[in-house]
């Protein structure tokens, strides 16, 4: 397959995938939210499911649901009650 054809197919694939929601959120997004919520810059995060995360730090714990979609940038997280 020519390199031009590979490039075109790769581009089409990326464009097609860009329109689909994704549950993949970077740990740094979750860590930043947890650091703010827990008032703890040293908070650590751990994925516990496809969209679920657990944060711990400074003697506190929090659970988050995180997601991303096209146009949302790196994603967003909501602290669970």
C-alpha positions as CSV (number, residue, x, y, z in Angstrom):
1,X,0.0,0.0,0.0
2,X,1.4,3.4,-0.9
3,X,2.3,5.8,1.8
4,X,-0.2,8.4,0.5
5,X,-3.0,5.8,0.6
6,X,-2.0,4.9,4.2
7,X,-2.0,8.5,5.2
8,X,-5.5,9.0,3.7
9,X,-6.9,5.9,5.4
10,X,-5.3,6.9,8.7
11,X,-6.8,10.4,8.5
12,X,-10.2,9.1,7.6
13,X,-10.1,6.7,10.6
14,X,-9.1,9.4,13.0
15,X,-11.8,11.7,11.7
16,X,-14.4,9.0,12.1
17,X,-13.3,8.1,15.6
18,X,-13.3,11.8,16.6
19,X,-17.1,11.8,16.4
20,X,-17.5,9.0,18.9
21,X,-17.7,9.7,22.7
22,X,-14.8,8.3,24.6
23,X,-14.5,7.4,28.3
24,X,-10.8,7.7,28.4
25,X,-9.8,10.5,30.6
26,X,-6.2,11.3,31.5
27,X,-5.2,10.6,35.1
28,X,-3.8,14.1,35.3
29,X,-7.4,15.5,34.7
30,X,-8.7,13.4,37.6
31,X,-5.7,14.3,39.8
32,X,-6.2,18.0,39.3
33,X,-9.8,17.7,40.2
34,X,-9.0,15.6,43.3
35,X,-6.2,17.9,44.4
36,X,-8.7,20.8,44.3
37,X,-11.6,19.0,46.0
38,X,-9.5,17.4,48.7
39,X,-7.3,20.5,49.2
40,X,-4.4,18.1,48.8
41,X,-1.8,18.7,46.0
42,X,-0.4,15.2,46.7
43,X,-3.6,13.4,46.0
44,X,-3.2,10.2,44.0
45,X,-5.8,8.6,41.7
46,X,-6.5,5.1,40.6
47,X,-8.9,3.9,37.9
48,X,-11.5,1.5,39.3
49,X,-13.6,1.1,36.2
50,X,-14.2,2.4,32.8
51,X,-15.3,5.8,34.0
52,X,-14.8,5.5,37.7
53,X,-11.8,6.7,39.7
54,X,-10.7,6.7,43.3
55,X,-8.6,9.6,44.8
56,X,-6.8,9.6,48.1
57,X,-4.6,12.1,49.8
58,X,-4.1,14.0,53.0
59,X,-6.3,11.5,54.9
60,X,-9.3,12.0,52.6
61,X,-10.9,9.8,49.9
62,X,-13.2,10.7,47.0
63,X,-14.8,8.9,44.1
64,X,-15.2,10.3,40.7
65,X,-17.1,9.6,37.4
66,X,-15.1,11.0,34.5
67,X,-15.8,11.2,30.7
68,X,-14.9,13.0,27.6
69,X,-16.5,13.7,24.2
70,X,-15.4,15.6,21.1
71,X,-15.0,19.3,21.8
72,X,-14.6,18.7,25.6
73,X,-10.9,18.9,25.6
74,X,-9.3,16.5,28.1
75,X,-12.6,15.6,29.8
76,X,-14.4,16.3,33.0
77,X,-15.0,14.6,36.3
78,X,-17.8,14.8,38.8
79,X,-17.2,14.0,42.5
80,X,-19.6,11.3,43.7
81,X,-21.6,12.1,46.9
